[in-house]
Amino acid sequence: MVEIRYFAAIADAVGKDTETIDLPADATLADLRATLAAAYGPGLDTMLGVCAYLIGDELTRDPSTALTRRVDVLPPFAGG
């Protein structure tokens, strides 16, 4: 089980801030993206492609990164 936390525009797109998804123990970021696109539609995959992911203490976009128990999905933020 992986807890997914969504922020900003991606939370709006999926309609929630958090959810738990059952994925295999060896699942990668690519697996997560495929699962989310299947659940929410291909338009979400485009959004996920520009997101950064906080997995453990590592901020990454590498699709081969192994998942941990929690993943934060972070869309680009406007600064100011």
C-alpha positions in Angstrom: 0.0 0.0 0.0 1.2 3.4 -0.9 -0.2 6.7 0.4 -0.4 9.3 -2.3 -0.6 12.9 -1.3 -1.7 15.4 -3.9 -1.0 19.2 -3.9 -2.4 22.3 -5.7 -3.6 21.7 -9.3 -3.1 17.9 -9.2 -5.3 17.7 -6.1 -7.9 19.7 -8.0 -7.6 17.3 -11.0 -8.2 14.1 -8.9 -10.6 15.7 -6.5 -8.8 14.8 -3.3 -5.8 15.5 -1.3 -4.8 12.0 -0.4 -5.5 8.3 -1.2 -4.1 4.9 -0.6 -3.3 2.7 -3.6 -2.4 -1.0 -3.6 0.7 -1.5 -5.6 3.3 -4.3 -5.7 6.3 -4.0 -3.3 8.7 -3.4 -6.2 6.5 -0.7 -7.8 8.2 2.3 -9.4 7.2 5.9 -10.2 6.3 4.7 -13.7 3.9 2.1 -12.3 2.3 4.8 -10.1 1.8 7.1 -13.1 0.3 4.3 -15.2 -2.1 3.4 -12.4 -3.2 7.0 -11.8 -3.7 7.6 -15.6 -5.8 4.4 -15.8 -7.9 5.6 -12.9 -8.3 9.2 -13.8 -7.9 9.3 -17.6 -5.1 10.0 -20.0 -5.3 13.8 -19.4 -3.9 13.2 -15.9 -0.8 11.6 -17.3 0.1 14.8 -19.1 -0.2 16.7 -15.7 1.8 13.9 -13.9 4.6 14.3 -16.5 5.4 17.8 -15.3 5.1 17.0 -11.6 8.0 16.3 -9.2 7.6 13.5 -6.7 8.9 13.4 -3.1 9.7 9.8 -2.4 11.3 9.3 1.0 13.7 12.2 1.2 14.3 12.4 -2.6 12.7 14.8 -4.9 12.6 13.1 -8.3 11.1 12.8 -11.8 12.9 9.6 -12.6 10.3 7.0 -13.6 12.5 4.1 -12.4 12.6 5.3 -8.8 11.2 2.7 -6.4 8.2 3.8 -4.3 8.1 4.0 -0.6 5.1 4.0 1.7 4.3 7.6 0.9 4.6 9.7 -2.3 3.9 13.4 -2.5 2.9 14.6 -6.0 4.0 18.2 -6.5 2.9 20.1 -9.6 4.9 23.1 -10.7 4.2 26.0 -8.4 4.2 29.7 -9.4 6.6 31.7 -7.4 6.5 35.2 -6.2 
